């Protein structure tokens, strides 16, 4: 029975998140239903993690086991025939039995998009956060540097986060501005619930002058969510890619992912 690794892109606007849940339509649910139509059997799709309601993904990594031996193209094109227009399989590969998408990943990249303008952008409204006030980009960049490394991120998670440990490794936080568009790329080994959104919200509060850049050190040390900044809206966040050691994910002609070896990520703990 082959284990198939897939990358999935989706617009999370109308979904309750990735994971199947009793109240609300989840991306995992529609993917599993589409695969059942293609394969004529039920499969469980194991993902590399979760995204919250309203969060998007360019390349969610996932895997499933099936008794059907189909060409890789069929797992992509065949499944997409049964998926809604806001979800699509981008890539499929066969991996070793026992592959675990969440534990074998060494890093993930999230991108948050801000439209920093007093005038709203109708075409960006579902995929960005409009911040009307001017932002001090230099202060935000200085603050972002304090996130890099392995820290206690208890002050940067949702109040209902149930993670057993709040230690997380952040490899880089990069800010880029192009006109009114500001993107914040965060690469790290793993994330707590709402962690990137609270990091972004706190950086925006620093850009507005509510906090100083060095306050990040205080928030990390004290671990009190009540002290850190606001939670950025879900619509601006997108999972860009999940990175694996190359020996776990064979390269195929149909691959739309960056090879892990092409990425320079510090793994120092």
C-alpha positions, 0 to 999 in steps of 0.5 A, spaced: 500 500 500 503 506 497 504 512 502 502 518 497 505 525 499 501 531 497 502 538 497 495 542 498 493 549 496 487 553 499 484 559 500 481 558 507 476 564 507 470 560 508 473 554 512 474 553 519 481 551 519 485 545 516 483 539 521 476 536 521 471 538 527 464 537 528 462 544 527 464 547 521 467 545 514 474 544 514 479 543 508 481 536 511 474 534 510 473 536 503 480 533 501 478 526 504 471 526 501 475 528 494 480 522 495 474 518 496 471 519 490 477 518 486 479 512 490 473 509 491 475 508 499 476 512 505 483 515 507 485 519 512 490 525 510 495 526 515 497 533 515 504 537 517 500 541 522 494 545 522 491 552 520 486 556 523 479 558 521 481 563 515 488 562 514 490 560 507 496 555 504 500 555 498 503 548 500 500 544 506 504 538 506 500 531 508 500 524 506 495 518 506 496 511 505 491 507 499 491 500 496 490 503 489 496 504 485 495 510 480 500 514 476 502 520 480 498 525 475 492 521 477 492 523 484 493 531 482 488 531 476 484 526 478 483 529 486 482 536 483 476 534 479 472 533 485 475 539 489 472 546 490 475 551 486 478 554 493 482 547 494 487 544 489 492 538 490 499 541 487 503 535 487 504 528 489 509 523 490 510 516 493 514 516 500 517 511 504 511 507 509 511 510 516 512 517 513 510 522 518 508 529 515 508 533 522 514 530 525 519 529 519 518 536 517 524 541 520 521 548 518 515 551 516 515 558 512 509 563 514 508 569 510 503 575 513 501 580 508 499 587 511 496 593 506 499 599 510 494 604 507 489 609 509 485 607 503 482 600 503 484 595 497 478 591 495 482 586 491 487 584 497 481 584 503 481 577 503 488 576 504 491 581 508 490 586 514 489 593 512 493 597 517 491 605 516 496 608 521 503 609 519 508 604 521 516 605 523 519 599 519 526 600 522 523 599 529 519 593 527 525 590 523 529 591 530 524 587 534 523 582 529 531 580 530 529 578 538 524 573 536 530 569 532 532 563 536 529 558 541 525 561 546 519 560 551 513 563 546 508 563 552 506 570 551 505 569 543 499 564 543 492 563 544 489 563 551 486 556 549 493 553 546 494 546 549 501 545 547 505 541 552 511 546 551 511 553 549 519 552 547 519 554 539 525 555 535 525 561 530 530 561 524 528 568 521 523 573 521 524 578 515 520 584 513 519 587 506 516 593 504 513 594 496 509 601 496 503 600 501 504 592 501 508 589 507 510 582 508 513 578 514 516 572 513 517 567 519 521 561 518 521 556 524 521 549 527 514 549 529 509 554 532 503 555 537 496 556 536 496 563 533 503 564 534 505 568 528 499 572 528 500 574 535 508 576 533 505 580 527 500 583 531 506 585 536 510 588 531 505 592 528 504 595 535 511 596 535 511 600 529 505 604 531 509 606 537 505 602 543 511 598 545 519 599 544 523 593 540 526 591 546 520 589 549 520 583 545 525 580 550 521 582 556 515 578 553 519 572 551 522 572 558 515 573 562 511 569 558 505 573 559 500 573 554 496 579 557 503 583 556 504 582 549 501 585 543 494 584 539 493 578 535 493 579 527 487 577 523 487 570 520 486 573 513 493 575 512 496 569 514 499 564 509 503 557 510 508 558 504 511 551 505 513 545 509 521 543 509 523 536 509 530 533 509 531 531 501 532 524 503 524 523 506 521 527 499 523 524 493 524 529 487 519 528 481 518 531 475 511 534 477 514 537 483 512 544 485 516 545 491 522 547 493 527 542 494 530 542 502 537 543 499 535 549 496 533 553 502 538 556 507 535 555 514 539 555 521 538 549 525 542 551 531 538 550 537 
